[in-house]
């Protein structure tokens, strides 16, 4: 896998990713799309709750995250 950010996103399409935002919130979902500004479209999104190990059912079907708010994306 290349180290270029958009190449990593391309390779992660359809895969489960964890997105951390500036606010400290995390979203875990299937990467359905992105653009050159790193705006992200996630599907079947769950929001992990600290201290809980059980997986919650999806909180949202589709979530769009503005790239300006993204701190990290972990494939």
Secondary structure, DSSP 8 states (H G I E B T S, - for coil): --SSHHHHHHHHTTSEEEEEETTS-EEEEEEEEE-TT--EEEEEEE---TT--S----SEEEEEE-GGGEEEEE-
